[in-house]
Amino acid sequence: GEFGAACSAVPADGEGSFTGMADDPVATAASNNPVLSTLVTAVGEADLVDTLNTAEDITVFAPTNDAFAKIPEADLNAVLADQETLTSILTYHVVPGQLAPDALAGEHTTLQGTSLSVEGSGEEFTVNGEAAVVCGNVQTANATVYIIDTVLMPA
């Protein structure tokens, strides 16, 4: 099941709940989750909704609204306006295959082409030494989602 302190922010029922998200492909599921609205906007700006919804078996590291809020507003707006950079950043948050928590630690090549590193075990994981998993192992119809507190930047 899901684990992490931020899971309590997810609605208890309806389309944005864990049960509701399990029925929908990942971009649709995220769009129903209020914690992920900035990510959903970014995915839309990058024209990646269909890519994510039609992918089979992916793992998505999903930054919260608070994660995006850590980026200075001018910088964030510039990234949102630059589709190439935005696409690179967002695809860096996606790994082929659905990673269960016991397979999460290690190096994983992303859809962006470079790899990210996950450290930890049990219910405590950190991505690239900076982003904590705050709600993990969230299931959608085609993806396993790990909600993180910091936006990952490709090297």
C-alpha positions in Angstrom: 0.0 0.0 0.0 0.9 3.7 0.1 3.3 5.1 2.6 4.5 8.5 3.8 3.5 11.5 5.7 2.0 13.4 2.8 -0.4 10.6 1.9 -2.9 12.1 4.4 -3.2 15.2 2.0 -4.7 12.9 -0.6 -8.6 12.9 -0.7 -10.2 10.0 1.1 -12.6 9.3 -1.7 -13.5 10.3 -5.2 -11.4 10.4 -8.3 -8.5 12.0 -6.5 -8.3 9.3 -3.8 -5.9 6.4 -4.0 -8.8 4.1 -5.0 -9.9 6.6 -7.7 -6.4 7.1 -9.0 -5.9 3.4 -9.4 -8.6 3.3 -12.1 -7.1 6.1 -14.2 -3.9 6.5 -16.3 -1.3 8.5 -14.5 -1.7 12.0 -16.0 -5.5 11.8 -15.5 -5.0 10.4 -12.0 -2.7 13.2 -11.1 -5.1 15.8 -12.5 -7.6 14.7 -9.9 -5.1 15.0 -7.0 -5.0 18.6 -5.6 -1.4 18.1 -4.3 -0.2 17.7 -7.9 -1.9 20.6 -9.7 1.4 22.4 -10.7 2.8 19.2 -12.1 -0.4 18.7 -14.1 -0.1 22.2 -15.5 3.6 21.5 -16.4 2.7 18.2 -18.1 0.0 20.0 -20.1 2.4 22.8 -21.1 4.9 20.1 -22.3 2.2 18.3 -24.2 3.1 15.1 -22.3 -0.4 14.1 -21.2 -0.9 11.5 -23.9 2.6 10.3 -23.6 2.2 9.6 -19.9 -1.3 8.2 -20.1 -0.5 5.8 -22.9 2.8 4.6 -21.6 2.7 1.0 -20.3 4.3 0.3 -16.9 6.2 3.4 -15.8 7.3 4.8 -12.5 6.7 8.5 -12.0 8.4 10.7 -9.4 5.7 13.4 -8.9 6.8 16.7 -7.3 4.2 18.3 -5.1 3.0 21.9 -5.5 5.3 22.8 -2.6 8.2 21.3 -4.6 7.5 23.6 -7.5 7.1 26.5 -5.1 10.7 26.1 -4.0 11.8 27.2 -7.4 11.9 31.0 -7.7 8.8 32.2 -9.6 10.6 33.8 -12.4 12.7 30.7 -13.0 9.6 28.5 -12.9 7.7 30.7 -15.3 10.7 30.6 -17.7 10.8 26.8 -17.6 7.1 26.5 -18.1 7.4 28.7 -21.2 10.3 26.7 -22.6 8.8 23.4 -23.9 12.2 21.7 -24.6 13.6 22.4 -21.1 10.3 21.5 -19.5 10.0 18.2 -21.4 13.6 17.3 -20.4 12.9 18.0 -16.7 9.5 16.2 -16.7 10.8 13.1 -18.5 13.6 13.0 -16.0 10.9 12.2 -13.4 9.8 9.0 -15.3 11.4 5.6 -15.2 10.4 2.7 -17.4 8.8 -0.2 -15.5 6.7 -0.1 -12.3 9.2 0.0 -9.4 7.9 -1.5 -6.2 9.3 -0.1 -3.0 11.7 -3.0 -2.6 13.1 -2.3 -6.1 13.3 1.5 -5.7 16.8 1.9 -4.3 19.5 2.1 -7.0 20.3 3.8 -10.3 17.5 4.1 -12.8 17.7 5.4 -16.3 14.9 7.9 -17.0 12.8 8.6 -20.1 15.0 11.7 -20.4 18.0 9.5 -21.0 20.1 10.2 -18.0 19.8 8.3 -14.7 18.7 9.2 -11.2 19.7 7.6 -8.0 17.4 6.4 -5.2 18.7 5.7 -1.7 16.8 4.3 1.2 14.6 1.4 2.2 11.3 0.6 3.9 9.3 3.8 3.8 12.3 6.3 3.7 13.6 7.1 0.3 15.6 10.0 -1.1 16.1 10.7 -4.8 19.4 12.2 -6.0 20.2 13.0 -2.4 17.8 15.9 -2.2 14.2 14.9 -2.9 12.4 12.9 -0.2 9.6 10.6 -1.1 6.7 12.0 0.9 4.0 9.6 -0.3 5.1 6.4 -2.1 3.8 3.4 -3.9 0.6 5.1 -5.2 -0.9 3.0 -8.0 -2.5 4.3 -11.1 -3.8 2.2 -14.1 -0.4 2.3 -15.8 2.1 3.7 -13.3 3.5 3.5 -9.8 3.8 7.0 -8.4 6.2 8.3 -5.7 5.3 11.8 -4.6 8.4 13.9 -3.9 9.1 17.2 -2.1 11.7 18.6 -4.6 11.8 19.0 -8.3 14.5 16.8 -9.9 16.9 18.6 -12.3 18.7 16.6 -14.9 22.5 16.9 -14.6 
